[in-house]
Amino acid sequence: MRLDRVEIVHVAIPLVTPFRTSFGTMTTKDTFLLHVVTDAAEGWSEFAADPEPRYCSEFVAGAEIVLRDFLLPRAAALPHLTTAALAPAVAGIKGHELAKAALETAVLDAELRAYGMSLATYLGAVRDRVPAGVSVGIKDSVPELLDDVERYLAEGYVRIKLKIEPGWDVEPVRAVRERFGEALPLQVDANTAYTLADAEHLRRLDEFGLLLIEEPLEENNLHAHALLQRRITTPVCLDESLHSARDTASAIALDACRVVNVKPARVGGYPEARRVHDVARAHGVPVWCGGMLETGIGRAPNLALAALPGFTLPGDTSASARYFAEDITEPFVLQDGHLPVPFAPGIGVAPLPDALRRFTTDRRDLHRG
């Protein structure tokens, strides 16, 4: 393929309810889509991070600069643009996995559309639907939390994840367990809110039979997570700390995690996410697909990934209505606790022109061939 044009489309989509974590509250999904036009086909992707560097070091304005000034010139210089050629071409740019993932996914979408192949087939999906869990943010009160969990279970979600932080952990988890029983698949996510000094406090969560505790300590500190795992029985799951298959192998070897959250953007794209899956599966470590409150453009490829055989735990691939009254693609609808895996060419979806126009705040070309 030849790279003809790359367009950036900034979007802002209101959330149906505010989403609060240990690092802040979101009321709008404010990010950008990348639209790649080649001589063979067009492709789309979604940048996964936020306007501020809170979840990770990358953020919307910074990613746009990295794409425009560093990644796209290297992609445009390739005599034959392919997904396989792109990764080594941009490898000299340190870090910026989420920006690289946005470019690689859009190129991969175009390449697969040109071949008439779905991303699910390309990755090696073995299911045509995947079980859906839901992430429940920090609430102002326990009764409000219980009402939300009850509503999500009534909608059919098969697993509940509770966001926690110091001061909002043991008692909310206890309340959910007492209200909905021991059989409910339940896990918690701290988003790096604790330190190793909190180990004894976190050990109080062991009594609730949780599937896992996600990223409890500061990111990239595998040693501290390994020490914590020795002191608690709840399986530690890593998210922000894992940036590649190599990181994943190191974390497993150190017993710093016994479950892996795979977010394709965090590791630089879907081919690397598949390698993370392969490493974890080879070691008997379960994986699941995390979420970043994606629109349909980001949700569709995540569902394709979640259909791989090693994804044995329900992910955060919730229905579109969990976050948006209106999505920018055809909505993903929960059916018997599952979401369908797209098998149309590429990522399997494209923006709806009218919806995209309503939610677009800015659009311009980053590259013209």
Sine and cosine of phi, psi and omega as CSV:
sin_phi,cos_phi,sin_psi,cos_psi,sin_omega,cos_omega
0.00,0.00,0.39,-0.92,0.12,-0.99
-0.89,-0.45,0.71,-0.71,-0.02,-1.00
-0.99,0.16,0.93,-0.37,-0.02,-1.00
-1.00,-0.06,-0.69,0.72,-0.08,-1.00
-0.40,-0.92,0.58,-0.81,0.12,-0.99
-0.78,-0.63,0.84,-0.54,-0.03,-1.00
-0.92,-0.39,0.66,-0.75,0.10,-1.00
-0.96,-0.29,0.73,-0.68,-0.05,-1.00
-0.82,-0.57,0.96,-0.28,0.02,-1.00
-0.99,0.16,0.75,-0.67,-0.01,-1.00
-0.78,-0.63,0.47,-0.88,0.11,-0.99
-0.67,-0.74,0.90,-0.43,-0.09,-1.00
-0.85,-0.53,0.86,-0.51,0.01,-1.00
-0.88,0.47,0.63,-0.77,0.13,-0.99
-0.99,0.12,0.51,-0.86,-0.01,-1.00
-0.92,0.39,-0.51,0.86,0.10,-0.99
-0.60,-0.80,0.48,-0.88,0.07,-1.00
-0.87,0.50,0.56,-0.83,-0.03,-1.00
-0.87,-0.50,0.93,-0.36,-0.10,-1.00
-0.95,-0.31,0.74,-0.67,0.11,-0.99
-0.83,-0.56,-0.08,-1.00,-0.01,-1.00
-0.93,0.37,-0.26,0.97,-0.02,-1.00
-0.93,-0.37,0.15,0.99,0.07,-1.00
0.53,-0.85,0.06,-1.00,-0.02,-1.00
-0.87,-0.49,0.75,-0.66,0.05,-1.00
-0.96,-0.28,0.69,-0.73,0.11,-0.99
-0.88,-0.47,-0.24,0.97,-0.04,-1.00
-0.61,-0.79,0.66,-0.76,0.18,-0.98
-0.99,0.11,0.96,-0.27,-0.11,-0.99
-0.88,-0.48,0.98,-0.21,-0.08,-1.00
-0.46,-0.89,-0.35,-0.94,0.10,-1.00
-0.66,-0.75,0.44,-0.90,0.16,-0.99
-0.98,-0.22,0.50,-0.86,0.08,-1.00
-0.93,-0.37,0.78,-0.62,-0.02,-1.00
-0.89,-0.46,0.93,-0.36,-0.04,-1.00
-0.97,-0.23,0.78,-0.63,0.04,-1.00
-0.90,-0.44,0.85,-0.53,0.05,-1.00
-0.88,-0.47,0.06,-1.00,0.03,-1.00
-0.96,0.27,-0.14,0.99,-0.04,-1.00
-0.95,-0.31,-0.59,0.80,-0.06,-1.00
-0.18,-0.98,0.10,-0.99,0.06,-1.00
-0.93,-0.37,0.43,-0.90,0.01,-1.00
-0.64,-0.77,0.41,-0.91,-0.01,-1.00
-0.77,-0.63,0.47,-0.88,0.14,-0.99
-0.45,-0.89,0.16,-0.99,-0.01,-1.00
-0.79,-0.61,0.75,-0.66,0.11,-0.99
-0.96,0.27,0.76,-0.65,-0.23,-0.97
-1.00,0.05,-0.36,0.93,-0.10,-0.99
-1.00,0.02,-0.15,-0.99,-0.19,-0.98
-0.91,-0.42,0.08,-1.00,0.05,-1.00
-0.89,0.45,-0.43,0.90,0.01,-1.00
-0.90,-0.43,0.54,-0.84,-0.01,-1.00
-0.99,0.16,0.96,0.30,-0.04,-1.00
-0.97,-0.24,-0.76,0.65,0.06,-1.00
-0.93,0.36,-0.65,0.76,0.00,-1.00
-0.51,-0.86,-0.02,-1.00,-0.07,-1.00
-0.96,0.27,-0.31,0.95,-0.02,-1.00
-1.00,0.09,0.46,-0.89,0.01,-1.00
-0.45,-0.89,0.23,-0.97,-0.21,-0.98
-0.84,0.55,-0.81,0.58,-0.07,-1.00
-0.91,0.42,-0.62,0.79,0.01,-1.00
-0.92,0.40,-0.65,0.76,0.00,-1.00
-0.90,0.43,-0.59,0.81,0.03,-1.00
-0.89,0.46,-0.66,0.75,0.03,-1.00
-0.90,0.43,-0.71,0.70,-0.01,-1.00
-0.88,0.48,-0.68,0.73,0.03,-1.00
-0.89,0.46,-0.77,0.64,-0.08,-1.00
-0.91,0.41,-0.71,0.71,-0.18,-0.98
-1.00,-0.07,-0.37,0.93,-0.13,-0.99
-0.82,-0.58,-0.70,0.71,-0.09,-1.00
-0.99,0.14,-0.74,0.67,-0.05,-1.00
-0.90,0.43,-0.64,0.77,0.07,-1.00
-0.86,0.51,-0.58,0.81,0.03,-1.00
-0.95,0.31,-0.61,0.79,0.05,-1.00
-0.92,0.40,-0.67,0.74,-0.02,-1.00
-0.92,0.40,-0.44,0.90,-0.02,-1.00
-0.98,0.20,-0.20,0.98,0.01,-1.00
-0.93,0.36,0.76,-0.65,0.03,-1.00
-0.90,0.44,-0.54,0.84,0.06,-1.00
-0.70,-0.72,0.95,-0.32,-0.05,-1.00
-0.97,0.22,0.87,-0.50,0.14,-0.99
-0.66,-0.75,0.32,-0.95,0.07,-1.00
-0.88,0.47,-0.64,0.77,-0.01,-1.00
-0.90,0.43,-0.57,0.82,-0.01,-1.00
-0.99,0.16,-0.41,0.91,-0.10,-0.99
-0.92,0.38,-0.70,0.71,-0.08,-1.00
-0.84,0.54,-0.78,0.63,0.04,-1.00
-0.92,0.40,-0.45,0.89,0.00,-1.00
-0.93,0.37,-0.54,0.84,-0.03,-1.00
-0.97,-0.22,0.06,1.00,-0.06,-1.00
-0.89,0.45,-0.43,0.90,0.00,-1.00
-0.94,0.34,-0.26,0.96,0.09,-1.00
-1.00,0.07,0.90,-0.43,-0.09,-1.00
-0.95,0.30,0.68,-0.73,0.09,-1.00
0.92,0.39,-0.55,-0.83,0.03,-1.00
0.83,0.56,0.71,0.70,-0.03,-1.00
-0.88,0.48,-0.61,0.79,-0.05,-1.00
-0.94,0.35,-0.61,0.79,0.07,-1.00
-0.92,0.40,-0.68,0.74,0.05,-1.00
-0.88,0.47,-0.64,0.77,0.00,-1.00
-0.89,0.45,-0.63,0.77,0.01,-1.00
-0.88,0.48,-0.71,0.70,0.01,-1.00
-0.93,0.37,-0.74,0.68,-0.05,-1.00
-0.88,0.47,-0.64,0.77,-0.03,-1.00
-0.92,0.38,-0.65,0.76,0.03,-1.00
-0.90,0.43,-0.65,0.76,0.05,-1.00
-0.91,0.41,-0.68,0.73,0.01,-1.00
-0.89,0.45,-0.65,0.76,0.04,-1.00
-0.86,0.51,-0.73,0.68,0.02,-1.00
-0.89,0.45,-0.69,0.72,-0.03,-1.00
-0.89,0.46,-0.70,0.71,-0.01,-1.00
-0.93,0.36,-0.60,0.80,0.06,-1.00
-0.89,0.46,-0.62,0.79,0.02,-1.00
-0.90,0.44,-0.54,0.84,0.01,-1.00
-1.00,0.05,-0.21,0.98,-0.08,-1.00
0.96,0.28,0.44,0.90,-0.04,-1.00
-0.93,-0.37,0.62,-0.79,0.05,-1.00
-0.99,0.12,0.44,-0.90,0.08,-1.00
-0.88,0.47,-0.60,0.80,0.01,-1.00
-0.86,0.51,-0.69,0.72,0.03,-1.00
-0.92,0.40,-0.68,0.73,0.00,-1.00
-0.86,0.51,-0.67,0.74,-0.05,-1.00
-0.98,0.22,-0.43,0.90,-0.03,-1.00
0.98,-0.20,0.59,0.81,0.01,-1.00
-0.88,0.48,0.60,-0.80,0.01,-1.00
-0.88,-0.48,0.04,1.00,0.00,-1.00
-0.74,-0.67,0.44,-0.90,0.06,-1.00
-0.97,-0.23,0.01,1.00,0.14,-0.99
-0.45,-0.89,0.41,-0.91,-0.05,-1.00
-0.75,-0.66,0.57,-0.82,0.03,-1.00
-0.93,0.38,0.60,-0.80,-0.09,-1.00
-0.92,-0.39,0.80,-0.60,0.19,-0.98
-0.98,-0.20,0.08,-1.00,-0.01,-1.00
-0.66,-0.75,0.61,-0.79,0.02,-1.00
-0.98,-0.18,0.80,-0.59,-0.05,-1.00
-0.95,-0.32,0.86,-0.52,-0.05,-1.00
-0.95,0.31,0.13,-0.99,0.05,-1.00
-0.93,0.38,0.72,-0.69,-0.07,-1.00
-0.93,-0.37,0.17,-0.98,0.01,-1.00
-0.98,0.20,-0.33,0.94,-0.02,-1.00
-0.42,-0.91,0.37,-0.93,0.04,-1.00
-0.91,0.42,-0.69,0.72,0.04,-1.00
-0.84,0.54,-0.62,0.79,0.05,-1.00
-0.90,0.43,-0.65,0.76,0.05,-1.00
-0.88,0.48,-0.73,0.68,-0.02,-1.00
-0.88,0.47,-0.61,0.79,0.04,-1.00
-0.89,0.45,-0.66,0.75,0.00,-1.00
-0.91,0.41,-0.71,0.71,0.00,-1.00
-0.88,0.48,-0.69,0.73,0.01,-1.00
-0.87,0.50,-0.66,0.75,0.00,-1.00
-0.91,0.41,-0.68,0.73,-0.01,-1.00
-0.92,0.40,-0.62,0.79,0.04,-1.00
-0.91,0.40,-0.61,0.79,0.04,-1.00
-0.91,0.42,-0.51,0.86,0.04,-1.00
-0.96,0.28,-0.30,0.95,0.09,-1.00
0.91,-0.42,0.03,1.00,0.01,-1.00
-0.89,0.45,0.65,-0.76,-0.15,-0.99
-0.99,-0.17,-0.04,1.00,0.02,-1.00
-0.45,-0.89,0.63,-0.78,0.00,-1.00
-0.92,-0.39,0.74,-0.68,0.15,-0.99
-0.89,-0.45,0.78,-0.62,0.02,-1.00
-0.97,-0.26,0.78,-0.62,0.17,-0.99
-0.96,0.28,0.69,-0.72,0.01,-1.00
-0.76,-0.65,0.28,-0.96,0.11,-0.99
-0.36,-0.93,0.26,-0.97,0.05,-1.00
-0.81,0.59,0.79,-0.62,-0.06,-1.00
1.00,-0.08,-0.23,0.97,0.05,-1.00
-0.66,-0.75,0.98,0.21,-0.05,-1.00
-0.53,-0.85,-0.98,0.21,-0.14,-0.99
-0.89,0.46,-0.74,0.67,-0.09,-1.00
-0.93,0.37,-0.69,0.73,0.09,-1.00
-0.87,0.49,-0.66,0.75,0.02,-1.00
-0.90,0.44,-0.69,0.72,0.03,-1.00
-0.86,0.51,-0.69,0.73,-0.04,-1.00
-0.89,0.45,-0.66,0.75,0.01,-1.00
-0.92,0.40,-0.68,0.74,0.03,-1.00
-0.88,0.47,-0.71,0.71,-0.04,-1.00
-0.92,0.40,-0.59,0.81,-0.05,-1.00
-0.97,0.23,-0.64,0.77,-0.18,-0.98
-0.91,-0.41,-0.05,1.00,0.18,-0.98
1.00,-0.02,0.23,-0.97,-0.07,-1.00
-0.95,0.31,-0.36,0.93,-0.08,-1.00
-0.98,0.20,-0.26,0.97,-0.03,-1.00
-0.93,0.36,0.86,-0.51,0.13,-0.99
-0.90,0.44,0.90,-0.44,-0.16,-0.99
-0.72,-0.70,0.70,-0.71,0.07,-1.00
-0.61,-0.79,0.23,-0.97,-0.03,-1.00
-0.77,-0.64,0.41,-0.91,-0.04,-1.00
-0.70,-0.71,0.86,-0.50,-0.05,-1.00
-0.99,-0.13,-0.26,0.97,-0.03,-1.00
0.75,0.66,0.75,0.66,0.12,-0.99
0.93,0.37,0.42,0.91,-0.16,-0.99
-0.99,0.15,-0.18,0.98,-0.10,-0.99
-0.90,-0.43,0.13,-0.99,0.12,-0.99
-0.83,-0.56,0.17,-0.98,0.01,-1.00
-0.88,0.47,-0.41,0.91,0.06,-1.00
-0.90,0.44,-0.29,0.96,0.01,-1.00
-1.00,-0.02,0.17,0.99,-0.12,-0.99
-0.83,0.55,-0.70,0.71,-0.03,-1.00
-0.91,0.41,-0.58,0.81,0.06,-1.00
-0.92,0.39,-0.71,0.71,0.00,-1.00
-0.90,0.43,-0.46,0.89,0.02,-1.00
-0.90,0.43,-0.34,0.94,0.05,-1.00
-0.92,0.40,-0.34,0.94,0.03,-1.00
-0.96,0.26,-0.26,0.96,-0.04,-1.00
-0.86,0.51,-0.51,0.86,-0.09,-1.00
-0.94,0.35,-0.18,0.98,-0.13,-0.99
-0.99,-0.16,0.08,1.00,0.08,-1.00
0.86,0.51,0.71,0.70,-0.04,-1.00
-0.96,0.27,0.52,-0.86,0.12,-0.99
-0.88,0.47,-0.61,0.79,-0.08,-1.00
-0.09,-1.00,0.28,-0.96,0.24,-0.97
-0.87,-0.49,0.83,-0.56,-0.16,-0.99
-0.99,-0.12,0.78,-0.63,0.10,-1.00
0.63,0.78,0.88,0.47,-0.04,-1.00
-0.94,0.33,-0.54,0.84,-0.13,-0.99
-0.94,-0.34,-0.03,-1.00,-0.03,-1.00
-0.85,0.53,0.58,-0.81,-0.06,-1.00
-0.93,0.37,0.45,-0.89,0.05,-1.00
0.95,0.31,0.03,1.00,0.03,-1.00
-0.99,-0.15,0.99,0.17,-0.04,-1.00
-0.91,0.41,-0.59,0.81,-0.01,-1.00
-0.87,0.49,-0.72,0.70,-0.01,-1.00
-0.90,0.43,-0.63,0.77,0.03,-1.00
-0.92,0.40,-0.58,0.82,0.06,-1.00
-0.91,0.42,-0.65,0.76,0.04,-1.00
-0.90,0.43,-0.64,0.77,0.04,-1.00
-0.89,0.45,-0.68,0.73,-0.03,-1.00
-0.87,0.49,-0.50,0.87,0.05,-1.00
-0.93,0.37,-0.39,0.92,-0.12,-0.99
-0.98,-0.21,-0.14,0.99,0.03,-1.00
-0.77,-0.64,0.41,-0.91,0.04,-1.00
-0.99,-0.10,-0.37,0.93,0.08,-1.00
-0.87,0.49,0.78,-0.62,0.00,-1.00
-0.88,0.48,0.75,-0.67,0.10,-0.99
-0.99,0.15,0.73,-0.68,0.08,-1.00
-0.90,-0.45,0.71,-0.70,0.03,-1.00
-0.97,-0.26,0.60,-0.80,0.02,-1.00
-0.78,-0.62,-0.99,0.13,-0.08,-1.00
-0.84,0.54,-0.40,0.92,-0.08,-1.00
-0.99,0.17,-0.23,0.97,-0.10,-1.00
-0.95,-0.30,0.91,-0.42,-0.07,-1.00
-0.93,-0.38,-0.02,1.00,-0.07,-1.00
-0.22,-0.98,0.15,-0.99,0.12,-0.99
-0.90,0.43,-0.55,0.83,0.02,-1.00
-0.90,0.43,-0.70,0.71,0.08,-1.00
-0.85,0.52,-0.66,0.75,-0.02,-1.00
-0.89,0.46,-0.69,0.72,0.03,-1.00
-0.88,0.48,-0.66,0.75,0.02,-1.00
-0.90,0.43,-0.69,0.72,-0.02,-1.00
-0.89,0.45,-0.65,0.76,0.01,-1.00
-0.92,0.40,-0.66,0.75,0.00,-1.00
-0.89,0.45,-0.56,0.83,-0.01,-1.00
-1.00,0.10,-0.09,1.00,-0.14,-0.99
0.85,0.53,0.60,0.80,0.08,-1.00
-0.99,0.13,-0.28,0.96,0.09,-1.00
-0.48,-0.88,0.55,-0.84,0.06,-1.00
-0.89,-0.45,0.01,1.00,0.11,-0.99
-0.59,-0.81,0.53,-0.85,-0.01,-1.00
-0.84,-0.55,0.78,-0.62,0.17,-0.99
-1.00,-0.02,0.88,-0.48,0.00,-1.00
-0.98,-0.18,0.92,-0.39,0.16,-0.99
-0.92,-0.39,0.93,-0.37,-0.09,-1.00
-0.82,0.57,-0.66,0.75,-0.02,-1.00
-0.89,0.46,-0.61,0.79,-0.06,-1.00
-0.91,0.42,-0.44,0.90,-0.04,-1.00
-0.96,-0.28,0.16,0.99,0.11,-0.99
0.99,-0.15,0.03,1.00,0.06,-1.00
0.68,-0.73,0.01,-1.00,-0.13,-0.99
-0.96,0.28,-0.62,0.79,0.08,-1.00
-0.86,0.51,-0.67,0.74,0.03,-1.00
-0.94,0.34,-0.58,0.81,0.06,-1.00
-0.87,0.49,-0.62,0.78,0.06,-1.00
-0.90,0.43,-0.60,0.80,0.04,-1.00
-0.93,0.38,-0.61,0.79,0.09,-1.00
-0.86,0.51,-0.74,0.68,0.06,-1.00
-0.82,0.57,-0.71,0.71,-0.05,-1.00
-0.91,0.42,-0.66,0.75,0.01,-1.00
-0.90,0.44,-0.74,0.67,-0.02,-1.00
-0.90,0.45,-0.69,0.73,-0.02,-1.00
-0.90,0.44,-0.61,0.79,0.01,-1.00
-0.90,0.44,-0.43,0.90,0.00,-1.00
-0.98,-0.17,0.12,0.99,0.02,-1.00
0.95,0.30,0.39,0.92,-0.02,-1.00
-0.99,-0.16,0.83,-0.55,-0.01,-1.00
-0.93,0.36,0.54,-0.84,0.06,-1.00
-0.80,-0.60,0.36,-0.93,0.11,-0.99
-0.54,-0.84,0.33,-0.94,-0.09,-1.00
-0.99,-0.11,0.88,-0.47,0.05,-1.00
-0.98,0.21,0.10,-1.00,-0.02,-1.00
-0.70,-0.71,0.40,-0.92,0.04,-1.00
-0.78,-0.62,0.61,0.79,-0.02,-1.00
0.82,0.57,0.72,0.69,-0.11,-0.99
-0.95,0.32,0.47,-0.88,0.27,-0.96
-0.96,0.28,-0.02,-1.00,0.03,-1.00
-0.87,0.49,-0.45,0.89,0.01,-1.00
-0.91,0.41,-0.57,0.82,0.05,-1.00
-1.00,0.00,-0.48,0.88,-0.06,-1.00
-0.95,0.31,-0.64,0.77,-0.06,-1.00
-0.85,0.52,-0.78,0.62,0.01,-1.00
-0.92,0.39,-0.48,0.88,0.07,-1.00
-0.90,0.43,-0.60,0.80,0.04,-1.00
-0.91,0.41,-0.60,0.80,0.06,-1.00
-0.89,0.46,-0.67,0.74,0.02,-1.00
-0.91,0.42,-0.68,0.73,-0.06,-1.00
-0.92,0.40,-0.16,0.99,0.02,-1.00
-1.00,0.02,0.04,1.00,0.08,-1.00
-0.95,0.31,0.37,-0.93,-0.16,-0.99
-0.92,0.39,-0.46,0.89,-0.05,-1.00
-0.98,0.18,-0.14,0.99,0.00,-1.00
-0.99,0.13,1.00,0.06,-0.11,-0.99
-0.99,-0.16,-0.07,1.00,0.06,-1.00
-0.90,-0.44,0.58,-0.81,0.05,-1.00
-0.88,0.48,0.62,-0.78,-0.03,-1.00
-0.98,-0.18,-0.18,-0.98,0.05,-1.00
-1.00,-0.06,0.48,0.88,0.01,-1.00
-0.99,0.11,0.92,0.40,-0.08,-1.00
-0.97,0.25,0.21,-0.98,0.04,-1.00
-0.91,0.41,0.39,-0.92,0.01,-1.00
-0.83,0.56,-0.63,0.78,-0.07,-1.00
-0.92,0.39,-0.27,0.96,0.07,-1.00
-0.87,0.49,-0.54,0.84,-0.09,-1.00
-0.90,-0.43,-0.57,0.82,-0.19,-0.98
-0.80,-0.60,0.68,-0.74,0.17,-0.99
-0.93,0.36,-0.53,0.85,0.08,-1.00
-0.61,-0.79,0.76,-0.65,0.03,-1.00
-0.99,-0.10,0.13,-0.99,0.03,-1.00
-1.00,-0.07,-0.01,1.00,0.15,-0.99
-0.83,-0.56,0.07,-1.00,0.19,-0.98
-0.84,0.54,0.71,-0.70,-0.12,-0.99
-0.94,0.35,0.50,-0.86,0.17,-0.99
-1.00,-0.02,0.83,-0.56,-0.14,-0.99
-0.92,-0.40,0.74,-0.67,0.01,-1.00
-0.94,0.35,0.75,-0.66,0.03,-1.00
-0.73,-0.69,0.93,-0.37,-0.02,-1.00
0.81,0.59,0.66,0.75,0.05,-1.00
0.97,0.22,0.17,0.99,-0.05,-1.00
-0.77,-0.64,0.35,-0.94,0.13,-0.99
-0.87,-0.49,0.59,-0.81,-0.02,-1.00
-0.96,0.27,0.57,-0.82,0.07,-1.00
-1.00,0.04,0.81,-0.59,0.01,-1.00
-0.94,0.35,0.72,-0.69,0.03,-1.00
-0.84,-0.55,0.22,0.98,0.15,-0.99
-0.96,0.29,0.29,-0.96,-0.04,-1.00
-0.83,0.56,0.53,-0.85,-0.01,-1.00
0.93,0.36,-0.60,-0.80,0.02,-1.00
-0.96,0.28,-0.16,0.99,0.14,-0.99
1.00,-0.02,-0.08,1.00,0.02,-1.00
-0.64,-0.77,0.25,-0.97,0.10,-1.00
-0.55,-0.83,0.39,-0.92,0.01,-1.00
-0.89,0.46,0.58,-0.81,0.16,-0.99
-0.98,0.19,0.85,-0.53,-0.14,-0.99
-0.81,0.59,-0.70,0.71,-0.03,-1.00
-0.92,0.40,-0.71,0.70,0.01,-1.00
-0.89,0.45,-0.69,0.73,0.00,-1.00
-0.87,0.49,-0.67,0.75,0.00,-1.00
-0.89,0.46,-0.65,0.76,-0.04,-1.00
-0.92,0.39,-0.56,0.83,-0.09,-1.00
-0.99,-0.13,-0.03,1.00,-0.02,-1.00
-0.98,0.18,0.75,-0.66,0.06,-1.00
-0.97,-0.24,-0.34,0.94,0.02,-1.00
-0.20,-0.98,0.53,-0.85,0.12,-0.99
-0.47,-0.88,0.65,-0.76,-0.01,-1.00
-0.29,-0.96,0.29,-0.96,0.01,-1.00
-0.99,0.15,0.72,-0.70,0.16,-0.99
-1.00,-0.10,-0.36,0.93,-0.02,-1.00
-0.44,-0.90,0.64,-0.77,0.17,-0.99
-0.73,-0.69,0.78,-0.63,-0.03,-1.00
-0.96,0.28,0.00,0.00,0.00,0.00
